[in-house]
């Protein structure tokens, strides 16, 4: 009995501190910082800001995905790949009636909502802990924190607008939510209001610099001009939906929003076009990304010492066989036919089967596009291709290739279109569309410098300004709106804009049906109708929502 009594006393003594001292059980694990402590670590603010940009640097989830959704599911390009079964998710959307299990659509949903979630975490942290931030051992100024917040609000609007373009209505999440929270779709009107709210607050922030004020070290960061350009882009889209009675509102007033936002960039941004279109897509990426034309792009630098790899887009969307790519993003014959033969942008957008490029050793690389899912069009994207001399070890994944998500050329075309649609005259819009066309026809090179032979370069000749004005410039007597639509296709081809344009113009069903009737390849456009868009919400997200999310009524 005595031994038993002693054992009980010992056990009781051991239990006393466990039962009475609460923080013994609730202390943080070693190596884990709570939020308050994290914000006091050096560089925490910049790391949190960077996390909001991170989804845009995802080669597969963003870069490849965005161009697949924007160009490969419509009439600009095919999915490509090794064979018809290589990229079925893209081909399926291209037919016009994708399943709710479609992997391309789920990828879009997951990536953009990851970005939105990161933005919500960052905004919450900056607002609560911004005063505790330090960088390089010094306190971060209140002005810098305000700039961080403006950038994050832009990025949240950016991700939401991507989702709206594809799905129309999605859940609106603008704060940190408990993981168990399940939300229904927000009305398009509420999403529109939130996109504008985030962008207007970013634009109004005096600490968000203009694009022309960004240093070379800040290239790739959001500017006031990027926010204005996105607002103009969004307003064009919402105005188009209003004209189609998909969204309630005053379309003319919406076009005026687009005009005012784009006009502020054009008149006060200090931006300009590169004289030579080739400098954007030659493959070196030493000029275009740092020019006054690039308003927003994802800066890429292949530097394995710092864990920086190239973008998979630059191997995914390049020809197979001896060229070494994976054969995705195959431009269509229809896109090629849309260019004026005298327009060198055709050559700098599309590479043809049997075109020849220089090798890094002084030899020749003949592009062979046969034997994979490209036998119909026999074309690949020049905008994706990095010639050998601009890669390390001739490796397509070891280059500085980067996408341009907002270019000044687009803003000029948005401005021209919104001038007319808001009630202005064709004559008022002409200088802006012709600025883009003049760069193409007059000052752009007629020779692809890294190439030996280019099919679409044959017959290109210098064009004087006088000849441009009489033969190639858009005139007030032309159908200027149709000219702008054609110009957008030629200038922005394979950069992710075509679906956005067809949806807002209300021409997606007719364009895709006509494409199927004319070409019939891969059944693209076969099932396209006014019931195709918005595309279906991923079924996995509906299942996870416990009934809160309801599938789009057209699916």
C-alpha positions in Angstrom: 0.0 0.0 0.0 2.8 2.4 0.9 4.6 1.8 -2.5 1.3 2.4 -4.3 0.7 5.6 -2.4 4.1 7.0 -3.2 3.6 6.2 -7.0 0.3 8.2 -6.9 2.0 11.2 -5.3 4.8 11.2 -7.9 2.4 11.1 -10.7 0.3 13.8 -9.2 3.4 16.0 -8.9 4.2 15.5 -12.5 0.7 16.4 -13.6 0.5 19.6 -11.6 2.5 21.8 -14.1 0.9 20.1 -17.0 -2.6 20.9 -15.9 -2.1 24.4 -14.5 0.3 26.0 -16.9 -1.7 26.7 -20.1 1.2 28.1 -22.3 3.1 24.8 -21.8 0.7 23.2 -24.1 -0.1 26.1 -26.4 3.4 27.4 -27.1 4.4 27.7 -30.8 6.6 24.9 -32.3 10.3 25.6 -32.6 11.1 27.2 -36.0 7.6 28.6 -36.4 6.9 32.4 -36.3 3.5 33.8 -35.4 2.2 36.6 -37.7 3.3 39.4 -35.4 6.9 38.1 -35.1 7.1 37.4 -38.8 6.4 41.0 -39.7 9.3 42.1 -37.6 11.8 40.0 -39.6 13.9 41.7 -42.2 12.3 41.8 -45.7 9.0 40.3 -44.6 7.0 43.0 -46.5 8.7 42.4 -49.8 8.3 38.7 -49.4 4.6 39.0 -48.8 4.2 41.3 -51.8 6.2 38.9 -53.9 3.8 36.1 -53.0 1.0 38.0 -54.7 2.9 38.1 -57.9 4.0 34.5 -57.6 0.9 32.9 -59.4 1.7 35.0 -62.5 5.2 33.4 -62.6 3.7 29.9 -62.7 4.7 28.7 -66.2 1.9 26.1 -66.5 -0.8 27.5 -64.3 -0.5 31.0 -65.7 1.6 31.7 -68.7 0.8 28.6 -70.8 -2.7 28.5 -69.4 -3.5 32.2 -70.2 -2.5 31.9 -73.9 -4.2 28.6 -74.2 -7.5 30.1 -72.9 -7.0 33.3 -74.9 -5.8 32.0 -78.3 -5.8 28.2 -78.5 -9.5 27.6 -77.8 -10.5 30.1 -80.5 -9.5 30.8 -84.1 -6.0 32.1 -83.6 -4.2 28.8 -82.7 -4.6 25.1 -82.1 -3.6 23.2 -79.0 -0.8 21.3 -80.8 1.3 18.8 -78.9 2.6 15.4 -79.8 -0.7 14.0 -81.0 -4.5 14.6 -80.7 -4.5 13.1 -77.2 -1.7 15.3 -75.9 -3.7 18.3 -74.8 -7.3 17.2 -74.8 -8.4 19.8 -72.3 -7.5 22.6 -74.7 -9.0 20.9 -77.7 -12.2 20.2 -75.8 -12.7 23.9 -74.8 -12.0 24.8 -78.5 -14.9 22.7 -79.6 -17.2 25.0 -77.7 -18.8 22.7 -75.1 -16.3 21.6 -72.5 -17.1 19.4 -69.6 -17.1 20.6 -66.0 -14.2 18.2 -65.4 -12.0 20.1 -67.9 -8.5 20.3 -66.6 -7.7 23.7 -68.4 -10.6 25.4 -66.7 -9.8 23.9 -63.3 -6.2 25.1 -63.7 -7.4 28.6 -64.4 -9.7 28.6 -61.4 -7.1 27.2 -59.0 -4.3 29.5 -60.1 -6.3 32.7 -60.0 -7.9 32.0 -56.7 -4.5 31.2 -55.2 -3.4 34.6 -56.3 -6.6 36.2 -54.8 -5.9 34.3 -51.5 -2.3 35.5 -51.4 -3.5 39.1 -52.0 -6.1 38.9 -49.2 -3.4 37.6 -46.8 -1.0 40.4 -47.8 -3.6 43.1 -47.5 -4.6 41.9 -44.0 -1.0 41.8 -43.0 0.0 45.2 -44.3 -3.0 46.9 -42.8 -2.5 45.3 -39.3 1.3 45.0 -39.2 2.6 47.5 -41.7 4.2 49.7 -39.1 6.4 46.8 -37.9 8.1 46.1 -41.3 11.8 46.5 -41.7 14.0 46.2 -44.8 17.8 45.9 -44.7 17.6 46.7 -41.0 15.6 49.9 -41.3 11.9 50.6 -40.8 9.8 50.5 -43.9 8.2 53.9 -44.5 4.4 54.3 -44.4 4.7 55.5 -48.1 6.3 52.2 -49.1 3.6 50.2 -47.3 0.9 52.2 -49.1 2.6 51.4 -52.4 2.7 47.7 -51.5 -1.1 47.8 -50.8 -1.8 49.5 -54.1 0.2 46.8 -56.0 -1.7 44.1 -54.2 -5.1 45.6 -54.9 -4.2 45.8 -58.6 -3.1 42.1 -58.6 -6.4 41.0 -56.9 -8.3 42.9 -59.6 -6.1 41.3 -62.2 -6.8 37.7 -61.0 -10.5 38.4 -60.7 -10.8 39.9 -64.2 -9.1 36.7 -65.6 -11.8 34.7 -63.8 -14.6 36.9 -65.0 -13.4 36.6 -68.6 -13.7 32.8 -68.4 -16.4 32.0 -65.9 -18.4 35.3 -65.8 -19.5 34.8 -62.1 -17.4 33.4 -59.3 -17.3 33.7 -55.5 -16.2 37.1 -54.2 -13.5 36.6 -51.5 -11.9 39.9 -50.4 -10.8 38.9 -46.9 -9.2 36.0 -45.1 -11.8 33.3 -44.7 -12.0 30.3 -42.4 -11.0 27.2 -44.5 -14.5 25.7 -43.8 -16.3 28.7 -45.4 -18.2 27.9 -48.6 -19.3 30.8 -50.8 -21.8 31.1 -53.7 -21.1 32.9 -56.9 -21.3 36.7 -56.7 -23.4 38.6 -59.3 -21.4 40.0 -62.2 -22.4 43.5 -61.1 -20.7 43.0 -57.7 -17.6 41.6 -59.2 -17.4 44.5 -61.6 -17.8 46.9 -58.6 -15.0 45.2 -56.7 -12.6 45.2 -59.7 -13.2 48.9 -60.2 -12.8 49.6 -56.4 -9.4 47.9 -56.2 -8.2 49.5 -59.4 -9.5 53.0 -58.4 -7.8 52.8 -55.0 -4.6 51.7 -56.6 -4.8 54.5 -59.2 -5.6 57.1 -56.5 -2.5 56.1 -54.4 0.1 58.8 -54.8 2.9 56.4 -53.8 2.2 54.1 -56.8 4.6 55.3 -59.5 4.0 55.8 -63.1 5.5 53.2 -65.4 8.1 55.7 -66.7 9.3 56.3 -63.1 10.1 52.6 -62.5 13.8 51.9 -62.2 15.4 48.9 -64.1 15.5 47.1 -60.8 11.7 47.6 -60.5 10.9 46.3 -63.9 7.9 43.9 -63.7 6.3 45.7 -60.8 2.8 47.2 -61.0 2.5 50.9 -61.9 -0.3 53.5 -62.1 -0.3 53.0 -65.8 -0.9 49.3 -65.4 -3.9 50.0 -63.2 -5.3 52.5 -65.7 -4.7 50.1 -68.6 -6.5 47.2 -66.8 -9.4 49.5 -65.9 -9.7 50.4 -69.6 -9.5 46.8 -70.6 -12.1 45.7 -68.0 -14.4 48.6 -69.0 -14.4 47.5 -72.7 -15.4 44.0 -71.6 -18.2 45.1 -69.3 -19.5 47.6 -71.9 -19.6 44.8 -74.5 -21.6 42.6 -72.1 -24.0 45.6 -71.5 -24.6 45.9 -75.2 -25.5 42.2 -75.3 -27.8 42.6 -72.2 -25.7 40.2 -70.3 -24.9 42.9 -67.7 -27.2 45.7 -66.7 -25.8 49.2 -67.2 -25.1 52.1 -69.6 -22.7 50.8 -72.2 -21.8 54.2 -73.5 -20.9 55.4 -70.0 -18.8 52.2 -69.6 -17.0 53.0 -72.8 -16.3 56.5 -71.5 -14.6 54.9 -68.4 -12.4 53.0 -70.8 -11.7 56.1 -72.9 -10.8 58.2 -69.8 -8.5 55.5 -68.3 -6.7 54.7 -71.6 -6.5 58.4 -72.4 -4.7 59.1 -69.1 -2.0 56.6 -70.1 -1.7 57.9 -73.6 -1.6 61.6 -72.7 0.2 61.5 -69.4 2.1 58.2 -69.1 5.2 59.2 -71.0 5.1 55.9 -72.9 5.8 55.0 -76.5 6.0 52.2 -78.9 9.3 50.6 -79.8 10.1 51.7 -83.4 10.8 48.0 -84.4 8.2 45.3 -83.6 11.0 42.8 -83.9 12.6 44.2 -80.7 9.8 42.8 -78.7 10.1 39.2 -79.9 13.6 38.7 -81.4 14.4 36.3 -78.6 17.1 38.2 -76.6 14.6 40.0 -74.4 17.1 42.7 -73.7 15.2 45.6 -75.2 11.4 45.0 -75.1 11.0 44.2 -71.4 12.8 47.4 -70.4 11.2 49.7 -73.0 8.5 52.3 -72.6 6.1 50.0 -74.5 6.1 47.3 -71.8 3.7 48.3 -69.1 3.4 44.9 -67.4 5.3 41.7 -67.9 6.7 38.9 -65.9 10.5 39.4 -65.8 12.4 36.2 -66.4 16.1 35.6 -66.1 17.6 32.2 -66.4 20.0 32.1 -63.4 20.3 28.6 -61.8 22.6 30.0 -59.1 19.6 31.8 -57.7 17.1 29.1 -58.6 15.7 31.1 -61.5 14.6 28.9 -64.3 13.2 29.8 -67.7 9.5 29.8 -68.5 8.1 26.5 -69.8 6.1 28.5 -72.4 9.3 28.8 -74.4 9.6 25.1 -74.8 5.9 24.1 -74.7 4.9 26.3 -77.7 7.9 25.7 -80.0 8.1 23.2 -82.8 9.0 19.5 -82.1 11.4 17.3 -84.0 14.8 18.9 -84.5 13.7 22.2 -83.1 13.4 20.6 -79.7 10.1 22.0 -78.5 6.9 20.3 -77.5 4.7 21.6 -80.3 2.0 23.5 -78.5 0.2 26.7 -79.6 0.1 26.1 -83.4 -1.1 29.3 -85.2 -4.0 28.7 -87.7 -4.1 29.3 -91.4 -7.0 31.6 -90.6 -4.7 33.8 -88.4 -2.0 33.8 -91.1 -4.6 34.8 -93.8 -5.8 37.8 -91.7 -2.5 39.7 -92.1 -1.8 42.0 -95.0 1.1 40.4 -97.0 3.1 43.6 -96.6 2.8 43.5 -92.8 6.0 42.2 -91.2 4.1 41.4 -88.0 3.0 38.2 -89.8 6.6 37.1 -89.9 7.3 38.0 -86.3 4.1 36.2 -85.2 4.2 32.9 -87.2 7.0 30.6 -88.2 6.3 28.3 -91.2 7.3 24.7 -91.8 10.7 24.8 -93.6 11.7 28.2 -92.3 15.4 28.3 -91.5 17.2 29.9 -88.5 20.8 30.2 -87.6 22.3 27.9 -85.0 24.6 29.0 -82.2 27.6 27.4 -84.0 27.0 29.2 -87.4 25.0 26.4 -89.0 21.3 26.2 -90.1 18.3 24.8 -88.3 15.5 23.9 -90.8 12.1 23.9 -88.9 10.3 20.6 -89.5 6.7 20.7 -88.3 5.5 17.4 -89.7 4.7 14.2 -87.8 2.9 15.7 -84.8 -0.4 17.5 -84.1 0.5 20.3 -86.5 0.2 18.6 -89.9 -2.8 20.7 -90.8 -1.5 24.2 -90.1 2.3 23.5 -90.2 3.0 26.7 -88.2 4.4 27.6 -84.8 4.6 30.8 -82.8 7.5 33.2 -83.5 6.5 35.1 -80.3 7.3 31.9 -78.3 10.5 31.0 -80.1 14.0 31.8 -78.8 16.7 31.2 -81.4 19.7 29.3 -80.3 22.0 32.2 -79.9 19.8 33.6 -77.1 19.7 30.4 -75.0 22.2 28.7 -72.7 23.5 25.4 -74.1 20.8 25.5 -76.8 18.3 24.6 -74.2 14.8 26.1 -74.8 14.2 26.2 -71.1 17.3 28.3 -70.5 16.5 31.7 -71.8 15.1 35.1 -70.7 11.8 34.6 -72.6 9.0 36.5 -71.0 5.4 37.4 -71.7 4.0 40.9 -72.2 0.7 41.2 -70.3 0.1 44.9 -71.0 1.7 46.7 -73.9 1.3 50.3 -74.9 0.2 49.2 -78.3 -2.9 47.6 -76.7 -3.7 50.8 -74.8 -3.6 52.8 -78.0 -6.1 50.4 -79.6 -8.3 50.5 -76.5 -8.3 54.3 -76.7 -9.2 54.3 -80.4 -12.0 51.9 -79.9 -13.4 53.5 -76.8 -13.4 57.0 -78.4 -15.7 55.8 -81.1 -17.9 53.6 -78.9 -18.4 56.5 -76.4 -19.6 58.8 -79.1 -16.4 60.3 -80.6 -15.6 60.6 -84.2 -13.6 58.2 -86.4 -11.3 61.1 -87.2 -10.5 61.5 -83.5 -9.6 57.8 -83.2 -7.5 57.4 -86.3 -4.2 58.8 -85.0 -4.0 56.0 -82.3 -4.8 53.1 -84.6 -2.5 54.4 -87.3 0.3 54.9 -84.7 0.3 51.1 -84.2 0.0 50.4 -88.0 2.7 52.9 -88.9 5.1 51.1 -86.6 4.3 47.8 -88.2 4.5 48.9 -91.9 7.1 51.7 -91.9 9.6 51.3 -89.0 9.6 47.6 -88.3 12.4 45.5 -89.8 11.7 43.5 -92.9 14.2 40.9 -92.0 14.1 38.4 -89.0 17.7 38.9 -87.8 18.3 35.4 -86.3 16.8 33.7 -89.4 18.3 32.6 -92.7 14.9 32.1 -94.5 11.4 33.1 -93.6 8.5 32.3 -95.8 6.5 35.3 -94.6 9.5 37.5 -95.0 9.5 37.0 -98.8 8.5 40.0 -100.7 8.6 42.4 -97.8 9.8 45.8 -99.0 10.5 49.2 -97.3 7.4 51.3 -97.1 7.8 55.1 -96.9 5.6 57.3 -94.7 4.0 58.7 -97.8 3.2 55.3 -99.2 1.8 54.3 -95.8 -0.5 57.3 -95.7 -1.9 56.6 -99.1 -2.1 52.8 -99.1 -2.0 51.3 -95.6 -3.3 53.9 -93.1 -6.9 53.6 -91.9 -9.0 56.5 -93.2 -12.1 58.1 -91.9 -14.0 56.7 -94.9 -13.2 53.1 -93.8 -15.2 51.1 -91.3 -12.9 52.2 -88.5 -14.4 49.8 -85.8 -13.8 46.8 -88.1 -10.3 48.1 -88.8 -9.6 48.3 -85.0 -10.8 44.7 -84.6 -8.5 43.5 -87.3 -5.7 45.5 -85.9 -6.1 44.0 -82.5 -5.9 40.5 -83.9 -2.8 41.2 -85.9 -1.0 43.2 -83.2 -1.8 41.1 -80.2 -2.1 37.6 -81.7 -0.9 34.7 -79.5 -0.6 37.0 -76.5 -3.9 35.8 -74.9 -6.5 38.4 -76.1 -8.6 36.7 -78.7 -11.2 35.0 -76.5 -11.6 38.3 -74.5 -12.3 40.2 -77.7 -14.7 37.7 -79.3 -16.8 37.5 -76.0 -17.1 41.2 -75.6 -17.9 41.8 -79.2 -20.6 39.2 -79.1 -19.0 37.4 -82.1 -17.7 34.2 -80.4 -20.5 31.9 -81.7 -20.5 33.1 -85.3 -16.7 33.3 -85.5 -16.2 29.8 -84.2 -19.0 28.3 -86.3 -17.6 29.9 -89.4 -14.1 28.5 -88.5 -15.5 25.0 -88.1 -17.4 25.2 -91.4 -14.3 26.5 -93.3 -11.6 24.3 -91.7 -13.2 21.5 -89.6 -9.8 20.6 -88.1 -10.0 19.0 -84.6 -13.7 19.9 -84.6 -12.8 23.4 -83.3 -15.9 25.5 -83.1 -18.2 22.5 -83.8 -20.3 23.0 -80.7 -19.9 26.7 -80.3 -23.1 28.6 -79.6 -24.5 31.4 -77.4 -24.6 28.7 -74.7 -20.8 28.1 -74.8 -19.8 31.0 -72.6 -19.5 31.4 -69.7 -17.5 28.2 -69.5 -18.5 25.7 -66.8 -17.3 26.0 -63.2 -15.0 23.1 -62.3 -17.1 20.3 -60.9 -14.5 19.6 -58.2 -15.2 23.1 -56.8 -18.9 22.6 -56.9 -18.5 19.3 -55.0 -16.3 21.0 -52.4 -18.8 23.8 -51.8 -21.4 21.6 -50.2 -24.1 23.0 -52.4 -23.1 26.7 -52.1 -21.7 26.8 -55.7 -24.2 26.2 -58.5 -23.1 25.3 -62.0 -23.6 28.0 -64.7 -27.1 27.7 -66.1 -25.8 27.2 -69.6 -24.2 23.9 -68.6 
